[in-house]
Amino acid sequence: MDENTRRLTETAERLIDAARRAGADKADAAVVRSFGRSVSVRLGKVEDTESAESEDLALRVFVGQRVSTVSADINADVDRLAERAVAMARVSPEDRFAALAPRDRLAKDDLDLDLYDATELASETMVEQALALEDAARAVKGVTNSNGASVSAGSSGLVLVTSEGFVGERMRSGFSRSVSVISGEGTRMERDYDFDSRIHYADLDPVEAIGRRAGERVVRRLDPGKLLTATYPIVFDPRVARGLLANLVSAINGAAIARGTSFLKDRMGEAVLPESMTVTDEPLLARRAGSRPFDGEGVRGETLRLVENGILRHWLLDTATANELGLQTNGRAARSSGGVSPSASNVTLSPGGVSPEELIAETGHGIYVHEMIGQGANLVTGDYSRGATGYLIENGELTRPVSEITIAGNLREMLLSLTAANDLDTRFSIVAPTLRVAGMTVAGQ
Protein backbone atom coordinates (compact mmCIF):
# COMPACT_ATOMS: atom_id res chain seq x y z
CA MET A 1 0.00 0.00 0.00
CA ASP A 2 1.55 3.31 -1.05
CA GLU A 3 1.49 6.44 1.09
CA ASN A 4 -1.43 8.00 -0.76
CA THR A 5 -3.59 4.90 -0.43
CA ARG A 6 -2.66 4.61 3.25
CA ARG A 7 -3.78 8.20 3.79
CA LEU A 8 -7.14 7.60 2.08
CA THR A 9 -7.67 4.36 4.00
CA GLU A 10 -7.03 6.12 7.30
CA THR A 11 -9.58 8.78 6.32
CA ALA A 12 -12.21 6.12 5.56
CA GLU A 13 -11.50 4.35 8.85
CA ARG A 14 -11.88 7.64 10.74
CA LEU A 15 -15.25 8.11 9.04
CA ILE A 16 -16.41 4.70 10.27
CA ASP A 17 -15.26 5.47 13.82
CA ALA A 18 -16.98 8.86 13.71
CA ALA A 19 -20.21 7.24 12.52
CA ARG A 20 -20.14 4.80 15.43
CA ARG A 21 -19.58 7.62 17.91
CA ALA A 22 -22.50 9.52 16.36
CA GLY A 23 -24.82 6.57 16.94
CA ALA A 24 -24.70 4.47 13.74
CA ASP A 25 -25.16 0.73 14.17
CA LYS A 26 -23.22 -0.02 10.98
CA ALA A 27 -21.54 1.99 8.25
CA ASP A 28 -19.35 1.87 5.19
CA ALA A 29 -17.15 4.61 3.83
CA ALA A 30 -15.67 5.11 0.39
CA VAL A 31 -12.98 7.52 -0.74
CA VAL A 32 -12.87 8.08 -4.50
CA ARG A 33 -9.83 9.70 -6.06
CA SER A 34 -9.65 10.73 -9.72
CA PHE A 35 -7.05 12.46 -11.84
CA GLY A 36 -7.25 13.35 -15.52
CA ARG A 37 -5.55 15.37 -18.20
CA SER A 38 -6.71 16.06 -21.75
CA VAL A 39 -5.70 18.00 -24.84
CA SER A 40 -8.05 19.05 -27.65
CA VAL A 41 -7.03 20.41 -31.04
CA ARG A 42 -8.93 21.61 -34.11
CA LEU A 43 -7.67 22.48 -37.57
CA GLY A 44 -4.06 22.16 -36.48
CA LYS A 45 -4.31 24.39 -33.40
CA VAL A 46 -4.59 23.62 -29.72
CA GLU A 47 -8.08 24.52 -28.50
CA ASP A 48 -8.05 23.34 -24.92
CA THR A 49 -5.89 21.69 -22.27
CA GLU A 50 -7.40 20.49 -19.02
CA SER A 51 -6.18 18.93 -15.81
CA ALA A 52 -8.46 17.92 -12.95
CA GLU A 53 -7.97 16.12 -9.68
CA SER A 54 -10.46 15.30 -6.94
CA GLU A 55 -10.82 13.29 -3.76
CA ASP A 56 -14.34 12.71 -2.46
CA LEU A 57 -15.87 10.94 0.51
CA ALA A 58 -19.10 8.97 0.67
CA LEU A 59 -20.46 7.68 3.97
CA ARG A 60 -23.43 5.33 4.31
CA VAL A 61 -24.82 4.76 7.81
CA PHE A 62 -27.44 2.41 9.23
CA VAL A 63 -29.48 3.24 12.32
CA GLY A 64 -31.74 0.28 12.91
CA GLN A 65 -33.57 -0.19 9.61
CA ARG A 66 -33.00 3.40 8.55
CA VAL A 67 -30.22 4.38 6.19
CA SER A 68 -28.72 7.55 4.72
CA THR A 69 -25.78 8.44 2.48
CA VAL A 70 -23.83 11.69 2.49
CA SER A 71 -20.88 12.85 0.43
CA ALA A 72 -18.28 15.61 0.61
CA ASP A 73 -14.75 16.41 -0.53
CA ILE A 74 -11.70 15.05 1.25
CA ASN A 75 -11.29 18.18 3.39
CA ALA A 76 -14.64 17.78 5.15
CA ASP A 77 -14.79 17.48 8.93
CA VAL A 78 -15.37 13.73 9.39
CA ASP A 79 -17.14 14.15 12.74
CA ARG A 80 -19.62 16.67 11.41
CA LEU A 81 -20.16 14.58 8.26
CA ALA A 82 -20.89 11.49 10.36
CA GLU A 83 -23.24 13.41 12.67
CA ARG A 84 -25.14 14.75 9.67
CA ALA A 85 -25.44 11.26 8.16
CA VAL A 86 -26.79 9.76 11.39
CA ALA A 87 -29.23 12.64 11.88
CA MET A 88 -30.52 12.13 8.34
CA ALA A 89 -30.89 8.39 8.88
CA ARG A 90 -32.93 8.88 12.04
CA VAL A 91 -35.60 10.86 10.16
CA SER A 92 -35.58 8.62 7.07
CA PRO A 93 -38.31 6.02 6.48
CA GLU A 94 -37.44 2.47 7.46
CA ASP A 95 -36.00 0.27 4.75
CA ARG A 96 -36.18 -3.37 5.80
CA PHE A 97 -34.03 -4.46 2.87
CA ALA A 98 -31.09 -2.07 3.31
CA ALA A 99 -27.99 -3.72 4.79
CA LEU A 100 -24.26 -4.09 4.49
CA ALA A 101 -23.02 -7.08 2.54
CA PRO A 102 -22.86 -10.22 4.73
CA ARG A 103 -19.46 -10.71 6.35
CA ASP A 104 -19.02 -14.14 4.78
CA ARG A 105 -19.43 -12.68 1.28
CA LEU A 106 -16.67 -10.07 1.61
CA ALA A 107 -13.46 -10.46 -0.40
CA LYS A 108 -10.77 -11.95 1.81
CA ASP A 109 -7.60 -11.12 -0.10
CA ASP A 110 -6.08 -8.75 -2.65
CA LEU A 111 -6.43 -9.60 -6.33
CA ASP A 112 -4.32 -7.91 -9.00
CA LEU A 113 -6.24 -7.63 -12.29
CA ASP A 114 -3.57 -5.48 -13.99
CA LEU A 115 -5.85 -2.45 -14.15
CA TYR A 116 -3.26 0.26 -13.54
CA ASP A 117 -0.57 1.60 -15.87
CA ALA A 118 1.64 4.30 -14.36
CA THR A 119 2.69 5.73 -17.76
CA GLU A 120 2.85 9.53 -17.60
CA LEU A 121 2.43 11.53 -20.80
CA ALA A 122 4.05 14.92 -21.17
CA SER A 123 1.71 17.68 -22.31
CA GLU A 124 3.82 18.17 -25.42
CA THR A 125 3.43 14.48 -26.31
CA MET A 126 -0.35 14.66 -25.92
CA VAL A 127 -0.49 17.72 -28.18
CA GLU A 128 1.67 16.02 -30.82
CA GLN A 129 -0.53 12.94 -30.80
CA ALA A 130 -3.76 14.95 -31.06
CA LEU A 131 -2.39 16.93 -34.01
CA ALA A 132 -1.17 13.77 -35.74
CA LEU A 133 -4.55 12.13 -35.15
CA GLU A 134 -6.42 14.99 -36.78
CA ASP A 135 -3.91 15.19 -39.63
CA ALA A 136 -4.39 11.49 -40.40
CA ALA A 137 -8.17 11.94 -40.61
CA ARG A 138 -8.00 15.12 -42.70
CA ALA A 139 -5.57 13.46 -45.11
CA VAL A 140 -8.30 11.11 -46.35
CA LYS A 141 -9.56 12.32 -49.70
CA GLY A 142 -13.04 13.80 -49.35
CA VAL A 143 -12.67 15.05 -45.77
CA THR A 144 -13.48 18.77 -45.83
CA ASN A 145 -13.42 19.90 -42.20
CA SER A 146 -12.79 18.80 -38.65
CA ASN A 147 -14.63 18.86 -35.36
CA GLY A 148 -11.32 18.25 -33.64
CA ALA A 149 -9.22 15.56 -32.02
CA SER A 150 -8.43 14.83 -28.39
CA VAL A 151 -6.02 12.79 -26.30
CA SER A 152 -6.58 12.07 -22.63
CA ALA A 153 -4.98 10.16 -19.78
CA GLY A 154 -6.03 9.66 -16.20
CA SER A 155 -6.66 7.34 -13.31
CA SER A 156 -9.23 6.67 -10.63
CA GLY A 157 -9.13 4.85 -7.34
CA LEU A 158 -11.52 3.58 -4.70
CA VAL A 159 -10.80 2.86 -1.05
CA LEU A 160 -13.64 1.07 0.73
CA VAL A 161 -13.90 0.39 4.48
CA THR A 162 -16.89 -1.19 6.23
CA SER A 163 -17.78 -1.69 9.87
CA GLU A 164 -17.92 -5.42 9.09
CA GLY A 165 -14.14 -5.42 8.80
CA PHE A 166 -13.59 -5.06 5.07
CA VAL A 167 -10.73 -2.84 3.88
CA GLY A 168 -9.96 -2.74 0.15
CA GLU A 169 -8.50 -0.48 -2.49
CA ARG A 170 -8.42 -0.59 -6.26
CA MET A 171 -6.86 1.61 -8.93
CA ARG A 172 -7.60 1.97 -12.62
CA SER A 173 -5.86 3.93 -15.36
CA GLY A 174 -7.31 5.07 -18.66
CA PHE A 175 -5.95 6.41 -21.95
CA SER A 176 -7.97 7.51 -24.96
CA ARG A 177 -7.69 9.05 -28.44
CA SER A 178 -10.58 10.34 -30.52
CA VAL A 179 -11.21 12.38 -33.66
CA SER A 180 -14.31 13.67 -35.45
CA VAL A 181 -14.28 14.95 -39.05
CA ILE A 182 -16.66 16.19 -41.74
CA SER A 183 -17.11 15.41 -45.42
CA GLY A 184 -19.08 17.39 -47.99
CA GLU A 185 -20.14 21.03 -48.05
CA GLY A 186 -23.23 22.99 -47.04
CA THR A 187 -26.35 20.85 -46.74
CA ARG A 188 -24.36 17.82 -47.96
CA MET A 189 -22.12 17.71 -44.90
CA GLU A 190 -21.72 14.45 -43.00
CA ARG A 191 -19.93 13.79 -39.72
CA ASP A 192 -18.27 10.68 -38.30
CA TYR A 193 -15.62 9.75 -35.80
CA ASP A 194 -13.34 7.06 -34.47
CA PHE A 195 -11.60 6.52 -31.15
CA ASP A 196 -9.75 4.08 -28.96
CA SER A 197 -9.81 3.74 -25.18
CA ARG A 198 -7.61 1.42 -23.13
CA ILE A 199 -6.49 0.72 -19.59
CA HIS A 200 -2.85 0.35 -20.68
CA TYR A 201 -1.21 2.97 -22.84
CA ALA A 202 0.71 0.45 -24.96
CA ASP A 203 -2.56 -1.17 -26.04
CA LEU A 204 -3.87 1.95 -27.83
CA ASP A 205 -4.29 1.83 -31.61
CA PRO A 206 -1.82 4.10 -33.46
CA VAL A 207 -3.07 7.63 -34.09
CA GLU A 208 -2.68 7.14 -37.85
CA ALA A 209 -5.01 4.12 -37.84
CA ILE A 210 -7.69 5.86 -35.77
CA GLY A 211 -7.57 8.98 -37.94
CA ARG A 212 -7.68 7.03 -41.20
CA ARG A 213 -10.71 5.02 -40.04
CA ALA A 214 -12.57 8.19 -39.07
CA GLY A 215 -11.84 9.78 -42.47
CA GLU A 216 -12.87 6.72 -44.43
CA ARG A 217 -16.08 6.35 -42.47
CA VAL A 218 -17.19 9.93 -43.01
CA VAL A 219 -16.40 9.97 -46.72
CA ARG A 220 -18.44 6.82 -47.25
CA ARG A 221 -21.48 8.55 -45.71
CA LEU A 222 -21.69 11.23 -48.42
CA ASP A 223 -24.93 11.78 -50.35
CA PRO A 224 -27.26 9.54 -48.33
CA GLY A 225 -30.62 8.62 -49.74
CA LYS A 226 -33.98 7.92 -48.12
CA LEU A 227 -36.12 4.81 -48.01
CA LEU A 228 -39.78 4.01 -48.33
CA THR A 229 -41.51 2.87 -45.16
CA ALA A 230 -41.36 -0.93 -44.99
CA THR A 231 -40.13 -3.88 -42.91
CA TYR A 232 -36.44 -4.77 -43.29
CA PRO A 233 -33.92 -7.02 -41.59
CA ILE A 234 -31.55 -4.73 -39.67
CA VAL A 235 -27.84 -5.42 -39.23
CA PHE A 236 -26.31 -3.51 -36.30
CA ASP A 237 -22.68 -2.40 -36.47
CA PRO A 238 -20.85 -3.38 -33.22
CA ARG A 239 -20.96 0.27 -32.15
CA VAL A 240 -24.73 0.15 -31.93
CA ALA A 241 -25.00 -3.57 -31.17
CA ARG A 242 -23.38 -2.79 -27.81
CA GLY A 243 -26.30 -0.47 -27.09
CA LEU A 244 -28.78 -3.21 -27.91
CA LEU A 245 -27.04 -5.56 -25.47
CA ALA A 246 -26.98 -2.75 -22.90
CA ASN A 247 -30.79 -2.62 -23.12
CA LEU A 248 -30.89 -6.28 -22.13
CA VAL A 249 -28.45 -5.68 -19.27
CA SER A 250 -30.56 -2.78 -17.97
CA ALA A 251 -33.69 -4.90 -18.16
CA ILE A 252 -32.18 -7.58 -15.90
CA ASN A 253 -30.83 -5.12 -13.33
CA GLY A 254 -32.27 -6.21 -10.00
CA ALA A 255 -33.34 -2.66 -9.12
CA ALA A 256 -35.63 -2.56 -12.16
CA ILE A 257 -36.97 -6.01 -11.32
CA ALA A 258 -37.72 -5.01 -7.72
CA ARG A 259 -39.54 -1.88 -8.91
CA GLY A 260 -41.41 -3.85 -11.57
CA THR A 261 -40.13 -1.51 -14.30
CA SER A 262 -38.59 -4.07 -16.67
CA PHE A 263 -40.18 -5.80 -19.63
CA LEU A 264 -38.32 -8.95 -18.48
CA LYS A 265 -39.56 -8.89 -14.86
CA ASP A 266 -41.52 -12.15 -15.25
CA ARG A 267 -39.14 -13.94 -17.61
CA MET A 268 -36.66 -15.67 -15.28
CA GLY A 269 -36.07 -19.20 -16.55
CA GLU A 270 -37.55 -18.38 -19.95
CA ALA A 271 -36.00 -17.79 -23.36
CA VAL A 272 -35.01 -14.17 -23.98
CA LEU A 273 -32.41 -14.85 -26.72
CA PRO A 274 -31.96 -17.55 -29.36
CA GLU A 275 -30.76 -20.92 -28.02
CA SER A 276 -27.31 -20.39 -29.56
CA MET A 277 -26.61 -17.29 -27.45
CA THR A 278 -25.12 -16.88 -23.98
CA VAL A 279 -24.48 -13.61 -22.12
CA THR A 280 -21.69 -13.72 -19.55
CA ASP A 281 -20.69 -11.18 -16.91
CA GLU A 282 -17.07 -11.56 -15.74
CA PRO A 283 -15.74 -9.05 -13.18
CA LEU A 284 -12.34 -10.70 -12.66
CA LEU A 285 -10.85 -10.49 -16.16
CA ALA A 286 -7.36 -8.99 -16.38
CA ARG A 287 -6.94 -5.65 -18.19
CA ARG A 288 -10.62 -5.29 -19.03
CA ALA A 289 -12.70 -2.13 -18.84
CA GLY A 290 -15.35 -3.37 -16.40
CA SER A 291 -13.15 -5.47 -14.13
CA ARG A 292 -13.07 -5.00 -10.36
CA PRO A 293 -11.49 -7.15 -7.62
CA PHE A 294 -14.43 -6.32 -5.35
CA ASP A 295 -17.72 -4.52 -5.87
CA GLY A 296 -19.04 -1.37 -4.23
CA GLU A 297 -19.88 -3.29 -1.04
CA GLY A 298 -16.64 -5.29 -0.78
CA VAL A 299 -18.01 -8.47 -2.36
CA ARG A 300 -15.92 -10.33 -4.93
CA GLY A 301 -18.21 -11.18 -7.79
CA GLU A 302 -17.79 -14.40 -9.71
CA THR A 303 -18.54 -15.16 -13.35
CA LEU A 304 -22.26 -15.28 -14.07
CA ARG A 305 -24.01 -16.62 -17.13
CA LEU A 306 -26.78 -14.07 -17.11
CA VAL A 307 -28.37 -15.75 -20.10
CA GLU A 308 -27.40 -19.35 -20.84
CA ASN A 309 -28.30 -20.94 -24.17
CA GLY A 310 -30.96 -18.27 -24.55
CA ILE A 311 -32.50 -18.80 -21.07
CA LEU A 312 -32.47 -15.98 -18.51
CA ARG A 313 -30.65 -17.23 -15.39
CA HIS A 314 -29.65 -14.28 -13.18
CA TRP A 315 -30.51 -10.74 -12.17
CA LEU A 316 -27.74 -8.25 -11.36
CA LEU A 317 -27.87 -7.85 -7.57
CA ASP A 318 -26.43 -5.80 -4.74
CA THR A 319 -27.27 -6.63 -1.13
CA ALA A 320 -30.39 -4.49 -0.69
CA THR A 321 -31.90 -5.50 -4.03
CA ALA A 322 -31.14 -9.16 -3.35
CA ASN A 323 -32.85 -8.90 0.04
CA GLU A 324 -35.92 -7.37 -1.58
CA LEU A 325 -36.11 -10.20 -4.11
CA GLY A 326 -35.43 -12.93 -1.53
CA LEU A 327 -32.03 -13.74 -3.03
CA GLN A 328 -28.32 -13.21 -2.23
CA THR A 329 -26.04 -10.55 -3.63
CA ASN A 330 -23.94 -11.71 -6.58
CA GLY A 331 -21.34 -8.98 -6.16
CA ARG A 332 -22.71 -6.50 -8.68
CA ALA A 333 -22.91 -3.40 -6.45
CA ALA A 334 -21.66 -0.07 -7.77
CA ARG A 335 -21.12 3.05 -5.67
CA SER A 336 -22.04 6.62 -6.48
CA SER A 337 -22.52 9.78 -4.45
CA GLY A 338 -26.16 8.76 -4.11
CA GLY A 339 -25.43 5.35 -2.61
CA VAL A 340 -25.22 1.79 -3.91
CA SER A 341 -27.06 0.14 -6.81
CA PRO A 342 -26.59 -2.96 -9.00
CA SER A 343 -24.35 -2.74 -12.07
CA ALA A 344 -22.75 -5.16 -14.51
CA SER A 345 -18.99 -5.56 -15.01
CA ASN A 346 -17.69 -7.11 -18.26
CA VAL A 347 -20.68 -8.34 -20.26
CA THR A 348 -20.07 -10.40 -23.39
CA LEU A 349 -22.56 -11.82 -25.87
CA SER A 350 -21.26 -15.08 -27.32
CA PRO A 351 -20.14 -14.73 -30.96
CA GLY A 352 -21.76 -16.46 -33.90
CA GLY A 353 -20.11 -18.66 -36.47
CA VAL A 354 -19.95 -16.30 -39.46
CA SER A 355 -18.00 -13.17 -40.29
CA PRO A 356 -19.74 -9.78 -40.56
CA GLU A 357 -19.37 -9.99 -44.35
CA GLU A 358 -21.04 -13.40 -44.40
CA LEU A 359 -23.85 -12.15 -42.17
CA ILE A 360 -24.46 -9.24 -44.53
CA ALA A 361 -24.35 -11.57 -47.54
CA GLU A 362 -26.93 -13.85 -45.88
CA THR A 363 -29.18 -10.86 -45.24
CA GLY A 364 -29.66 -10.24 -48.96
CA HIS A 365 -31.76 -7.08 -48.76
CA GLY A 366 -31.87 -4.94 -45.62
CA ILE A 367 -30.24 -2.06 -43.78
CA TYR A 368 -26.86 -1.86 -42.05
CA VAL A 369 -27.11 0.62 -39.16
CA HIS A 370 -23.92 2.28 -37.93
CA GLU A 371 -25.30 5.17 -35.88
CA MET A 372 -28.35 5.71 -33.70
CA ILE A 373 -30.04 8.98 -32.78
CA GLY A 374 -31.98 9.69 -29.59
CA GLN A 375 -32.98 7.51 -26.66
CA GLY A 376 -36.00 5.53 -27.79
CA ALA A 377 -35.92 2.30 -25.77
CA ASN A 378 -38.74 1.93 -23.24
CA LEU A 379 -37.49 -0.69 -20.79
CA VAL A 380 -40.88 -0.96 -19.09
CA THR A 381 -42.76 -2.07 -22.20
CA GLY A 382 -39.85 -3.10 -24.45
CA ASP A 383 -40.97 -0.71 -27.18
CA TYR A 384 -38.02 0.46 -29.27
CA SER A 385 -37.95 3.35 -31.73
CA ARG A 386 -34.85 5.31 -32.67
CA GLY A 387 -33.50 7.42 -35.48
CA ALA A 388 -30.77 5.75 -37.52
CA THR A 389 -28.30 6.15 -40.35
CA GLY A 390 -26.42 3.49 -42.25
CA TYR A 391 -26.24 1.72 -45.60
CA LEU A 392 -28.66 -0.18 -47.76
CA ILE A 393 -27.88 -3.88 -48.17
CA GLU A 394 -28.62 -5.03 -51.73
CA ASN A 395 -27.85 -8.49 -53.07
CA GLY A 396 -25.84 -9.21 -49.93
CA GLU A 397 -23.57 -6.16 -50.17
CA LEU A 398 -23.43 -2.70 -48.62
CA THR A 399 -24.38 -0.13 -51.23
CA ARG A 400 -25.58 3.46 -50.87
CA PRO A 401 -25.78 5.35 -47.57
CA VAL A 402 -29.21 6.09 -46.09
CA SER A 403 -30.30 8.58 -43.44
CA GLU A 404 -33.36 10.16 -41.84
CA ILE A 405 -34.95 6.82 -41.05
CA THR A 406 -36.52 5.52 -37.87
CA ILE A 407 -36.33 1.86 -36.92
CA ALA A 408 -38.96 0.43 -34.57
CA GLY A 409 -39.86 -2.83 -32.92
CA ASN A 410 -40.21 -4.43 -29.50
CA LEU A 411 -37.14 -5.62 -27.61
CA ARG A 412 -38.80 -8.94 -26.70
CA GLU A 413 -39.14 -9.95 -30.34
CA MET A 414 -35.93 -8.21 -31.44
CA LEU A 415 -33.76 -10.10 -28.94
CA LEU A 416 -35.33 -13.46 -29.76
CA SER A 417 -34.68 -12.96 -33.48
CA LEU A 418 -30.97 -12.07 -33.22
CA THR A 419 -28.22 -13.60 -35.34
CA ALA A 420 -24.61 -12.86 -34.37
CA ALA A 421 -21.36 -12.55 -36.31
CA ASN A 422 -17.98 -13.44 -34.84
CA ASP A 423 -16.30 -10.02 -34.52
CA LEU A 424 -16.00 -9.40 -30.77
CA ASP A 425 -14.17 -6.21 -29.73
CA THR A 426 -13.10 -6.63 -26.09
CA ARG A 427 -12.09 -3.00 -25.48
CA PHE A 428 -15.42 -2.26 -23.87
CA SER A 429 -17.28 -3.30 -20.73
CA ILE A 430 -20.21 -4.40 -22.92
CA VAL A 431 -19.06 -6.55 -25.83
CA ALA A 432 -21.33 -7.48 -28.71
CA PRO A 433 -20.50 -8.56 -32.27
CA THR A 434 -22.28 -7.43 -35.41
CA LEU A 435 -25.93 -8.41 -34.87
CA ARG A 436 -28.92 -8.89 -37.16
CA VAL A 437 -32.54 -8.47 -36.13
CA ALA A 438 -34.79 -10.48 -38.40
CA GLY A 439 -37.24 -7.67 -39.13
CA MET A 440 -38.03 -4.14 -37.95
CA THR A 441 -40.37 -1.44 -39.17
CA VAL A 442 -38.42 1.30 -40.96
CA ALA A 443 -40.14 4.65 -41.30
CA GLY A 444 -38.74 6.62 -44.20
CA GLN A 445 -40.51 8.65 -46.87
N, C-alpha and C positions, 0 to 999 in steps of 0.2 A: 504494500500500500504506500503510494507516494505521499509527500507532505500535504499536497492539496486535497487529496482524497481523505486523508486523516483529519484534516481541518473540517471538511464537510460532514464527515461521520460524527465527529464530536458535536457539531452543531445540531445534527438530527437527534443524537442521544440526549442533549440538553433539552430539546423540545419535548421528548417523551417524558423526561423527569419533571419538567415544568407542568405538563398536562396532568401527571399524577398528583402533583402538589395542589393543582387547581381543582381536583375532584373527579378527574376522568377515571373510569374503570379500566379502559383499554385505549390504546392509541397507536397510530403509525405516523411516521414523519418521513417526508421525501425532500431531498435537496436536488434540484435540477440545475445543472450548469451548462451553458451553451456559449460557443464562440464561433464567429463566422466572419469571413472576408469575401468581398466580391468586387469584380471589375466589369464595367459595361462600356462597350464602344459602339459607335455608329458612324458609318461612312468614313472609316479610317481615323476617327478621332475619339479620344477618351471622353465618355459622357458622365461617368459616375464611378466613384470608388467608395466602398463602404466597409466599415469594420464595426462589429457589435459584440458585446460580451455581457452576459447576465448570469446571476445566481439567485434562484428563487426557492422559497420554502413553501411546503404544503403540509398542513397538519390536519389529520382526521382523528376525532375523539369520539368515544362512546361513553355515554352516561346511561346506564341501564340499557333500555332499548331505543334510546335516542342518540342521534348521530349528527355531527356537523363537520364541515371542512372549511378551513380558512387558508389563505395564502398571503405571502408578503415577500419582499426582497430579503436578501441575506442579512441586511443590516437591522432588521426588525428586532425589537426587544422580545426575546423568546418567552419571558414570563407574561408579559401583557398579551402576546399572541395566544398563548395557551389559555389564559383567563377568558379572553374573548371567545375562543372556540368552545370552551366548556359552558359559558353563559349562553351561547347560541344553541348548544345541544339541549340544554335544560328547558328551553322554550319551544323546541322543535317537536313535531308530532312523533309518536312512537313508530318505529320501523322494526317489526319483528323479524325481518329477514337480514337486516344489516349486521355484519360481523366481520372480525378479522379472519383471515384464512386459518384453518385448523393447524395447530402446531405440527401435527404429523405430516402435513402436506408441504411444509416449508423446505426450500432447497437447503441441503446440509453441507455443501462444499462449493468451492469456486469452480467455474467452468470457463475455459478460454475458448471463445468461438472465433478468434482472430478478427475482431470487429474494429480494431483501432490501428491506424497508420499514422505515425508521428511526422510524416513528411511535411515540411514547411515550405511554402512557396513565397518567393520574394514578390513584392508588388510589381516590379519590372517584368518578371517572368509571366505573371498573370496577364499583364497588359499585352505583352508580345503574343501570347497564346490567343487572346481574344481577337487581336488584329489579324493574326494568321487564319483564324477560324472564319472570320467574316470575309477575308480575301479569297479563301478557297470557295466559299459559296458564291460570291460575286463573280468569280472567274468562269462559272458555268454559263455557256452561251444561252441568252434568253433572259437571264436575271437582270432586272432593270433598277432595282432599288433594294434597300436594306432596312429592316426594323432593328438591327443591331445584333451584337453577339455578347455573351457574358461568360466569365469563368469565375467559379467560386470554390472555396475550401472552408471547412469548418469541423467542429466536433461538438458532441453533446455527451453529458454524463448524468447518471442517476445514482444517488446514494439513498438507500431505503433502510429504515430501522423501525422495528415494531416492538410493542411491549410484550410480545410472545417470544422474544429472544432472537429474532432474525436481524442480521446485519449483512447487507450486500451492496456491492457497487458494480456498475457497468459503464463502459465508455464506448462511444462509436464515433468514427470519423466519416467524412463525406466530401467528395470532390465531384464537380460537375462542369460541363461545357455545353453551351447551347447557342443556336443561331437561328434567326428568322429572316427570310428574304422575300422579295416580291418579283413577280414577272408581269409583263404586260404594262399597258399605259391606260390612264383614264378609267373608264368604266370596265375595261378589260383586265384590270389588275387582279392578280391572284396572290395569295400568301401561303407559305408553308414553312416548316421548321424541321430541325433535327437536333438531337441532344444525346449526351451520355452522362450517366450518374453512377458512381461507384464508391464503395467503402475504401478501397485501396487505390492510391493514385496511379500505380503502375498498370492497373487494369483498364484505365480509360482508353477509349478509341482515340486514334490520332486526330488532331484538329483538322487535317486535310480531308480525312474520310468523312467526318461529321459534316463539314462544310459542303463537300461535294454532294453528299446525299440530300442535304437540304436544297441545294440548287437544282438538282435533277428532279426532285419531287415537285418543286414549284413550277418549273417549266412544263412539266407534263400536265399540269392542271389548266393550262391556257385554253381559252375558248370553250368553256363547258356548255353542253346543251341541256335541254330539259326533257322530261319524259311524260308520257301520258299516264294517268292514274290507272294502276293495275296491280296484280299480285305477282311478285317476283321472289325467287330464292335470293337471299342476301348473304354475301360472303363478307365477314368482318376481318379487316386487317388486325394484326395483333395489338396495335395501339388501342383500338376500340373494343376488341374482344376482351381485353383486360377489364374494361368497364362493365361488360356483360357479366363476367364472372364475379365482379365486385357486387353486382346486384344480388346474385345468389348468396354471397357471403353476408351481405347486410340482412337478407331475409332469414338467415339462420342464426343471427345474433340473438343470444338468450334474452337480452333486454327487450327486443321487439316481440319475441315469443311471449314473455311474461306480460307485456302490455296488450297482447292480442293484435298487434299492428303489422303482422307479416302475412303475406299470401300463402306462406308455407307453414303456418302455425299448427295445422292439423295433419301434416304430411309425414311425421316421423315414421320410419319403417316402410315408406312408400317410394315409388320411383319418381324422381324429380329430374333425372337425366337419362339418356340412353344407357342400356346395359353395359356398353363398352367403356363407359366413362367413370373415372374415380377422381375425387377431389381430396387432396391431402393437405393438411396444415402441419408444418414442421418447424417449430421454434428453435431447434438446436443445430441448424445447419451452419457450417463455418462460412464466413465471409458472405453472408446473404443479408439482403436489405431488411428483412423483417425479423431477424434472429434476436433472441434474448435469453441469457442464461437463467433468468427468473422473470416472472411477470410483475405487474404493478402491486401485487400483494406479497411477493416473496416466494411464490409457488413456481417450481420448475415444471413447465408444461412438456408433455411427451407428444410424439407424433400421433395425430388423429386422422383417420379416414372419415372426413366429414360426410362424404358421399362415396359409397363403395358399390361398384358395379351398378351404378345408377340409383341405388337406394340410399335415402337420407338416414344417417346413423347418429349424428351428434349435433347439438347446439354449441355455440361458443359461450362459455360460462365463466364468470367471476364468482366469488363466494356468495354475495348477496343474491344475485340472479339464480344461482344454483339452489340456494335455500328456498327461494320463492317457487321454483319449479320442482322441489322435492328431489334434487339431484346433488352431486358433488362438483365443486369447481374442477375444471380441467386446465387450469393455469393460463387462462386467456384474459386476465385482467390488464387493463391499461390505465395509467394515471393521467390526470389533467388537473388544472387548477380548480375544476369543479368537483373533483372526486375520482371515483373508480368506476369503470364500465368495461364490458367485454369487448375484446378486439382480437382479430386474427393475427397471425405472424407471417409465415411464408406459405401462401396458398398456391397450389399447383394443380391445374387440370391436366389429366393424363393425355399425352399426345395420341393422335391417330396414326394410321399406317401409310398415309400418302403425303406427298410434298404439297406445298401451297399451289404450285403450278398444276399438279394432278387434280387437286380439289377444284380449282377453277375450270379445268378442262371437263371434269365430270359434270359441272354445273350447267354447261351448255349455254343457256341464256339467263342472265340475271344481273345483279348489281354488286360491285365490289365497293364497300364503304371504307374510306380511310379517315374520315373525320366526322365527328358528331357535334351538333349544336344544341345548346340548352340542356335542361335537366327534366326529362320527361318520363321518368320511371316512377310509377306509383307502387310502392312496396306493400301497401295495404291490399290493393286489388290485383296487382300484377300487371295492370295496364301500362303499355309502353308506347310512347310516341315522341320521336325526336327528329329534328332537322338533320340532314346528312348531305355529304358530298362524296363523290367517288368516281368510279368508272363503270361504263356499261360492259357487261360480259356478253360477247356474241360469238357463237360457234366455239365456245370453250376458251376464248382469249379476251384479255382486256383490250378494249378499243377506246372510244372517245370518252372524255371526262363529262360528268353530269353534276349539276348542282341544283339548289333550290328545290329539293325534294324532302318529303317527310316520310319516314318509315314507321309503321305502327303494327302492333300485335299485342299479345298477352304473354308475359314471361313464363307462365306455366307451360303453354304450348311451345313457345320458342325454345326453352331449355330442353324439352323432351324431343325436339326435332333436330338437335345439333349434330353436326358431323365435324370432326376435328382433323386438321393437318398435323404435321410432325415438327413444326418449327418453334420450339419453346425457346424463349429468351429469358434467362434466369437473372437478369439484372434487377428485376422488380420484386416487390413483396407479393404481388398478385401476378401469377404467370399463366398465360393462356396462349395457345397457338392460334393460327388462322382458323376461324370457325365459320361454318355455314348454317344458317337457319333455313329450313326447307321452304318456307313461304311467308312473306309479310306483305301487308298492304302498303303500296307506295303511292303517295299523293303527289302528283306533279301538275301538269297543265290541265 
